[in-house]
Each structure stands twice: as structure tokens, then as C-alpha cells.
Amino acid sequence: MIEAENLTMRYGSFLAVDQASFTVEKGEVAGLLGPNGAGKSTTMRILTTFLAPTAGTARVAGFSIADNPIEVRGRIGYLPENPPLYTDMETAEYLAFVGRARGLSGGPLERRMAWVTERCGLAPVFRTPVRFLSKGYRQRTGLAQALIHDPEVVILDEPTSGLDPHQIHEIRSLVAELAKEKTVILSTHILQEAEAMAARVIIINQGKITGQGTREELRRKVGSRGRVSFAVQAAHGDSEAVARNLPGVDVCLFETEKDGVCHYLLEGKDESAIVVQAGGLARDRGWRVAELSVVPFSLEKTFLALTAGEAR
């Protein structure tokens, strides 16, 4: 649904986006992740036809951003970093205005307004002038305008900016619901947001795509090792055999011992093999296993590895 090929954007001598190529499929949430100033917003403005790239091209919902920009705009919902709100309108007036601009009227407009009002939590401010809205409600209103016309592709630039923890949870749930039928790409510089909402991550730094894929695929790209938490009930001296009898383990860190349970952190190239070997060792030694689990891989470490030495 989104295909970017060698997108490049120059502002004079400054190279904001440098031959960026990536794809986002239907039913997928992709996170465009990078530090401030990495080129995320510029990339999104190109995809939404707000900016024409210096070089390269992209297709959105099957249409070229260069040859069919009107078709592209009709199929996307866009929440920019600063939502385009008219502060002299009430929230309801604003959403109706955007809906009519998107070609809606009558019953279809009323149904979509009701849907976005409920899903974006705008009922308490439905008749409130936009100028009186808090930052969080302005962000929700901006998201509602992006969804009012039921677009095929949703492009969100920092969608949870200014929201409190409850509102962030609601937006995450909404994004997950949207992904059942739509293509969603969202930008963020907050790693936790990318981990919570995106199945795939596209990492951009200094305008270049430095990595893309699932967390597991990115881990392999940077050569990170798998980690397994292993806790067994055994005497410390006996359980030191862990370090000597697991050939798949490169690093064995003894962490704690409490009530006879020794806790280790095991590292190696293949966490599945480590789990099998550790379980077999515990069985052979007659140890009671208190814990044997894969430690979730940290997106933070991957991000730092893929952007190391390239901060602006």
C-alpha cells in the first residue's frame, strides 16, 4: 500500500532525506523511528504530497505521488505533528467542515462524525470551541479529522504527543483496530511507542534508512544475541555447572541467589537452543526450574546500534 523508492529531499545544500526506500503492507502498522531531525516528518510530507521530492518516487494505495497526487490525497488520512485546526470553530463544526471537504454529506457524514467522536473520545468537547481545547484534546481532534473519511492509508506524525497515559492507551487500541483493515505508518522518536504499536520498524537517521523489519530481523542485522532468564533451585556451587555445560551460551551471568534459587542471565546467538539446553541440564541434574524464559529483545539497543555515531 505504501512503496517508497529512493526518496530524496534537499533544502539547498542540506540533505533532509537521502534515498529512502521502504514498503508498508495493508493491515500493517509500521513505525518510522528516528531521533529528532532525522527526516521523519519530511518523509511523511512527501508521502502525503505536501512536498515534492527532489528525487525518487513513491506509490500510495497504488497511485504515484507525482502523477496522481489528488488520488493519493483522497485515500490517505494524515495527522501532522501540529494538527491543522481552525480555532474559531467548535469541535463539531470543524469535523463537519473537514468531512464536507472530503466529499461527505448527509447520513454518511453523520455516521462518520459519530464514529470518530466515540473512538477519539471527543464527546466531552463536541461543542467546545477549538481554541479552548487542551493539547491532548487538540491532538485527538487532529486524529479525528484524519479518520473522518475512512481512508485506506493512515499516516500519523507523533500521534500520542501531548496525551496522558490513559489517552495514549486509547490511541494504541485505536491504531490496532485500524490496522485490521488499513495501512498505518506512524512516526515517533519514543521507543516505547514504536514497541507498543508497530509490528515493523523503519529506522531513519540523518535522512538515511539504517534498518527496517521486525525487532527480531533488526536484532539479527546488528548481530545482537538472544537472552534467556534461567532460575533453578540448587546449591550455588552445583548450579555453577551452568557456565560449563551449555555450549550454546557465550555469556553466563550469575545474578542473584534467594531461598536456594539461583538466577542466571544467559546470552548466545540462538535463544531457542539455550532454552532447550538449559532445560535439559536442569533435568539431568535434578534441579527444580523456577524460571526459564526468553528475555524480550530491547528495541532501544537496536536503535542505538543502528544510529551510533550518526547523531546530528
N, C-alpha and C positions, 0 to 999 in steps of 0.2 A: 504493500500500500504506500510506503514511502521508500523511494530509491534515490539516494544522493550519490553523484558520481563526480569526484574531483572538484567539489565546490571550493571556490577561491574568492576571497573578498579583500580588496585593497582600499585603504583610505590614504591616498597619496603614496608615501613611501612605507606606510605601516601595513603589514600583512596581518589582517584580523583572522581570516580563515584560510588554511593552507591545504588545498587539495583533499578536502574531507570527503570520504566515501563510506556509506553505511546503508543498511536497509532495516526497515521495521515492518513486520508482517501483520496481517489482520488478526485481531484477537490477542495482540501482544502489547505489553506495557514495556517500553524501553526508556531507560533513564539516561539522559545526556548529562554526564557528570564531569565537573571540572572546577578548578579554582576560579575566583573572581577574575574577570578579564581574560578568560581562556578562549572565548569565541562562541559561547553557548547561545547567547541572545542573538548575535549576528546570524548564526546558523538558522535559528528559528525564524528570524525575519526574512531570510532568503526563502525558506520553505513555504512561508505564508504569502510570498510575492510582495512583501513590503519593500524588499530590497532586491535589486537585480545583481546577480553575482558578477564579479569581474571575469571569471572563467568557470567552466564546469556547468553541470546541469542537474536537475532533479525532476522526478515524477512523483506526484501525489495523487492517489486514487486513480492511477492510470493516465493522468494528464501532465503535460510538461509545464513547468512553472514559467518557461519562456514563451512557449507557443500558445498556451491555453490558460493564462492567469485567471480569467474570470471563472472558468470551470473549476479551477483549483480552489478559489475563494469560496465558491458555493458548497464545497464538500468538506471544508475544514471548520472547526471551532477553535478559536485562538484566544488564549488568556496571556497577554503580555505581562512583563514584570510589573508595570504600572497600568492597572486596568483603565480602559478608556471610558470614564464615567462622566455624565453630564450632571453636575452638582445642583442645578436648579430644578431638576425633575425629582419626583418621588420614585422610589424603587420600582413600583408597579408601572409607572409611566415609562420609565427608562427601559424596562424589559419589553413592554409592549412596542415601544419605538424600535428597538433592535429587532424584534420579531417581525414587524411590518417591513423593515428594511431587508430582512431575509426572505420576504415573499409570503409570510404567513398572515392569515386574517381569519375572522370568524371563529368557528369551533376549533380548528387546528391550533390557532394561536392561543386560545383559552386553555386548551389541554396542555400545551407545552409550557405555558406560564405556570399552570398549577403544578406540573411535574418539577420544573426547576425550583419553584418556590419551596416545595416539600424537600427535595433532595439536597438543596443547598442551604436549607434551614433559614429561609428568609421571611417566614410568616410574621415574626415579631416586628419587622421593619418594612413590611409590604407597603405601607402608606407613609413612610418616613422620607423626607427629602434626603437625597444622597449626601448633601453637604453635612448632614448631622450624623452620618454613619461612622462607626468606629472603623479602624483599619481592618479589623477582622471581617466585619460585615461588608466593607467595600470589596475585600478580596472575594468573598462569597458571591457578591453581586456580579463581579467580573467573571467569575466562573459560570454563573447562570447565563450571562449573555453569550458565553462561548458555546453553551449547550442548547440554547433556546430553539434552534432549527434542526436538532437531532442530526448532527454532522457524522460523516463516515470516519473522519480523522480528527482527533482532538490533540491540539498542541498547547502544552501548558508550560509557561515560564515561571518557575518558583511558585507553584500553586498553593503551598502552605505558608507562604510568607505572611507574618503578622497574626497567625491563628494561634489560639490557645490549645493545650493538649487534647481537650475534648473535640474541638473543631478539626484538628489535624486527623484524629481517628475517623471522624465522619468523612472527610475528604478522601482518606485512604480507602475507605469502604466504597465510596462512590467511584473512585478510579478502578477498583477491582470489578465493580459491576459494569462499568463502561467497556472494560476490556473483553467482556463476553461477546460483544458484537462489533466493537470498533477497534481502530488502531490508535494507540495512545503513545505519545512521546512527551516526556516531561524533563525539564532541565532543573538542576539543583546543584548547589555546592555543599549540601548537607548529606553526608554519607548515610546517616540513619534513614533519611527519606528515600534514598535510592534503594537501600536494602529492603525497606518495608513495602515499597510499591512496584518496583521494577523487576521483571523476570530476567531481563537482559540489561546490560550496562554498556554505554558507549562513553569512553573516557577521552576527553579532549583537553589539550594543554598547548598554549601558545598557538592556537589555531589548528593544530595537528591532531588527528585521531591516533592516540597512542595505544589503544586497546579496545576491543569490543567482544561481547559474548556473555555467557552466564558467569557467575562467580567462579565456578569450577574451571571453565575454559580460561578465564583470566588468570586464575591461580597457576594453571599449567604454563601459561605464557611467561609468567615471571619466575617460574621454577620453584614456587613455594611448596613446602612439604605438608603432608597431612598430619593432623594431630589427634591423638586419642587419649581420653581420660581413663585411667585404669586404677581401680582401688580394690585391694584384696585384703582379707583378714589372714594375716600371717605374721610371724616374728620378723622384725626388720632385717635381721641377718639372713633369714631364709629368702625373703622376697627380693633381696639384692640380686638374686639369680635372674630377675627380670632383665637386668642390663646385659647379662651374659648369654641368654638363651633365646633371644628374639632377633634373628638375623635381619628381619625387615626394618628394625629400629636403628636409626642413626644417632638419635639423642634420647636418653632416658633421664628425666629429671625427677629426683625424689622430692616431693613437695611437703607432705605432712604425714604424721602418724598420730592417730587418736583412737583410743579404745581398741587398740590392736589392729586397726585398719590402716594400711599403708597406701598412700595416694601418690600415683605417678602421672607424669605427662610424657607421653611417648610421641616421638616425631620420626617420620620416614616418608618415602616417596608415595607409598600406597597405604592409605589408612585402612582399607578393607583387609589387606593382608595382615596388618598389625593386629586388627581385631581378632582375626582367626588364630594367629599365633599366640596372642595373649590369653585367649580363652582356652586354647589347648594346653598352655603351660600351667594355668590355674587348675585345670582338670587333672593333669599328670601329678601335680604337687599336692592335690587335695585342698587347695585354698578355696575359701568361700569368696565369691566375687561380689563386692559391694557396688561396683560400677564398672562398666565397660562401654564407652560411647565415644563417637566421633565428635570432636570439638568443632563447632561451626567455624568455617573459614572466615577470616576477617576481611571485609571489603576495604577497610581502612589501610591494611598493609599492602594490598594490591594497588590501591590508588597511589599510595606514597611511592611504591616501586615504579609505577608507570609514569609518575610525574617528577621523580627525583632529579634534582639538578637542573630543572627546567622552569622553576618558578620565575615569574616576571620580576 
